[in-house]
Amino acid sequence: IMKVKKICCIGAGYVGGPTCSVMACKCPDIQVTVVDLNKARINAWNSDQLPIYEPGLDEIVQKHRGKNLFFSTNIDDAIKSADLIFISVNTPTKTYGIGKGRAADLKYVESCARHIAAVSTGFKIVVEKSTVPVRAAASISSILSSNKQSSTSYQVLSNPEFLAEGTAVENLVNPDRVLIGGEKSPEGNAAVDALAEIYANWVDPEKIIKTNTWSSELSKLAANAFLAQRISSINSMSAICEATGADVGEVANAVGKDSRIGNKFLQASIGFGGSCFQKDVLNLVYLCEALNLPEVANYWQQVIEINNYQRRRFANHIVSSLYNTVYGKQITLLGFAFKKDTGDTRESSAIYVAKYLMDEGANLKIYDPKVPSKQIMVELEHPTISECPEKARELIDVCDDPYVACQGAHAIAVCTEWDMFKTLDFEKIFNSMLKPAFIFDGRGILPYEKLLDIGFEVLLMGKCPRETVLRKQYFPSCNFK
Ligand code: NAI
């Protein structure tokens, strides 16, 4: 088995940074260098204020940085000296040309392959860690072999990352599985074994799965599509619950008790966000279309449609509950990150809820414990969200205290499931709000009965309101018991 002594990771983002930090921590004999074109990001990785928030990450970086973990903008040197190179760059949805709005944009991956080919000598293992369409490894191999110097040779592997933001360190330290795909040849197998050996420093060998390259690439898209589909499935049930008097919490509990189904990812909500689920499902849809499989493409497209529907439905609930107008009213959004324990706002459902409410003329106060106010404004001033940046600035006030954010509000909308929201002093909040005081719990995390006892009007996705103003609004003639 060839021994890897030096690793280079191109891309110091949410995947490259944590993955390599944990790798350096678990493999003290391997030197790991994470490189990026973005100087500010690298400077942040080398400072006390890391560019991303992940529980447990600061400690690991502090312990290993400067020893066997390095962050640098010197990409050439890191590639040259590495035995193994991870490509961990972004693969966003294309915003132009063929496949716009659906296909993955592979320009960053391609530019990495060209960069590697331009400066490499000797043998290198090149590993796709980014999420890519099936057969992307063939494109990388083609670029590498067409541009290589005579003394250079490569093996390209697929090793998709399954970490979830907010629990990245935990997922990396104790993964459900590590997936490595490679060419089925003696050289390919040797490269797969070399990468597997690195993981074997801390991962049970039974959890290290070796497959062919295309199975590995497709498994990542499939895993994210299945996860997103589960969220859309329970959210579609929440709409049926609201129309019939069933309670989606009770339905999820009953369904989840079936061991074939399991109880995770069955919380009705305002939908999934983040940089991956939507992008990867769209990527799968586009792939199916390109493969002339329209029925399969339509099937997965519905997962996205339901997610959009759920965000829209939540905003509609707010508007209709507030007597069909939110114009000039203050609505407080609690949470802006796409999930708890991260400061990442990419594709956060909160952005779309804010957009729909701004379209109706609502004034928004926004509080999130980890997202800086500048980041919130960048998202909401984007031309696809606001008519113009001035309009967004006029309607939005970002607060750094949840109680200040809720003061004088007509309604509160919980958009992120941060634990700290569960223990807020709701009596104090109630007393500072206009009446009736509405709470729209888009994540189903707040103490429902307690809020009702305090006097709030509380609405959850997929739950009929108890005898309150809201119930009369939604079910004027029904008597669900
Ligand atoms: P990111 O946007 O946070 O980081 C990517 C980094 O790559 C950026 O800092 C960018 O400056 C750098 N970069 C781009 N082109 C470069 C080049 N040619 N040379 C050097 N640096 C370059 O992206 P993130 O979230 O880390 O995702 C990376 C990949 O991992 C994507 O394919 C994503 O789908 C996948 N993934 C992401 C997960 C997540 O939770 N964020 C989880 C699992 C997979």
Residues whose N, C-alpha, C, O or C-beta is under 5 A from the ligand:
A	BS01	NAI	I10 G11 A12 G13 Y14 V15 G16 V35 D36 L37 N38 S88 V89 N90 T91 Y108 S111 C112 K129 S130 T131 E161 F162 L163 E165
